[in-house]
């Protein structure tokens, strides 16, 4: 017994701090309660040594150096070797967890760089430019991030590279540019790409007049795109509701006037073909219009728009055309505790195109709501809504007809809000009981 006490005393002197870092109520303390004191202190010492090692390994991790991967793996391996009781004493586990998330981010970043480099074939004229761009991106990475990029990609991005062309090749390409060729635009783009690649690599000098030929060709490309865009927009403006046979013929004539190179730039040509082949029933009243005049300040479908104010009247405009989004509603707000909600254009019964004018006027308890398209009243399949806030609980809504008589109105109540519902314009009055 005397020997056991002496052994315990020596252990206390050797590792006093380890005694205080172990909670007295842990399962480990309970498990050793019936064991000799010296044996208990020996096991606690081993336990704390394992934990202390993991804590130190985690502290050694630096997510900006080349050792990040190996340091993280070593810390994870050591942590996973602990038992469940030991793991709860790893005070910086959150740091280890954060480093694991950093590793995921680094892998994702490396994959993006790999994809960028592989996006252009090595035989392409744009390959040199793509390598330079990817290299610039790669050089923004820290040492740890670079370790997640494959060795082959690192070699490509850190090695010297020459453009896949030469001055003579570029000069010949520019001389052979022909605006009547169907691949003229691609030829121009390739020539410019090769010239830019050469200039990034060295200070080249082209023969007199060669670069002007390229600039002239680029001007032709810009012109081709402009005239093709005009025809594309004309096709978009065609509508079975408003277009006449004359409108379709005018667009067809405009398309046929384009060069073959310009025609291939019109993406919706098959829509024009459908009109020409009679797929749509066209207007026969001669009032169709090819390009409706729209408003630059119109409300945007699917978004909230503040109405303009003049005295106690609020106004807004909505563009009605085939080119507009017709599946989203319009939310029009005021500064008078009123909001007007216009349903999607696909529920509009009017067949005209143009600008819809929305106007709401509140005078005391009377509200006048007007919605017109080309100065004609509009009608919807779905309800337009006028939302009025801060309404007394004892209030209700009536509709005022053209003779000034009160008529029942469609509305719902939600707390201190009233939602007036109507498919047409109208005058409404708030009545208190």
Number of C-alpha atoms within 10 A of each C-alpha: 5 6 8 13 13 12 13 18 13 13 18 16 9 10 14 13 12 17 16 9 11 16 10 11 8 10 11 17 15 11 10 15 11 9 10 12 16 17 14 18 20 15 13 18 17 12 18 19 13 18 21 15 15 28 21 13 19 25 14 14 21 15 19 13 15 16 15 20 19 11 19 21 15 16 21 17 12 17 22 12 13 16 12 9 12 16 16 11 16 21 12 13 16 11 14 21 13 10 19 16 12 14 19 11 13 20 16 15 18 21 15 14 18 18 12 15 21 15 11 16 12 14 9 15 21 20 22 26 20 20 21 16 14 19 19 12 13 21 12 10 15 13 15 18 24 21 19 18 21 13 11 9 17 16 11 13 20 12 9 7 12 11 20 16 15 14 16 10 14 20 18 12 17 22 14 12 19 14 17 11 12 15 13 18 21 13 19 22 17 18 21 21 18 25 23 16 23 21 14 14 13 9 7 12 9 12 10 8 8 14 17 11 15 20 14 11 21 16 12 16 19 13 13 19 17 14 17 23 16 15 26 21 16 20 25 18 20 26 26 15 17 23 24 22 16 16 23 21 14 14 22 19 12 15 23 13 11 17 14 13 19 23 20 14 18 20 12 14 17 11 15 21 14 11 21 15 9 10 12 13 13 20 18 12 9 12 10 22 20 22 19 18 13 16 14 9 10 16 19 18 21 15 11 15 19 15 22 15 15 9 7 11 18 22 19 21 24 24 25 24 23 17 12 13 16 17 12 16 19 20 20 24 21 17 11 13 12 19 22 24 18 24 23 19 24 15 15 18 13 16 13 20 23 17 20 23 20 21 20 24 19 18 10 9 11 17 20 17 20 17 24 18 21 12 10 12 14 21 19 18 15 18 17 23 20 22 19 19 16 11 16 15 14 8 13 18 22 19 21 19 13 9 6 9 9 15 12 12 17 14 16 14 15 9 11 12 17 24 21 21 17 19 18 17 18 16 20 22 19 17 13 12 7
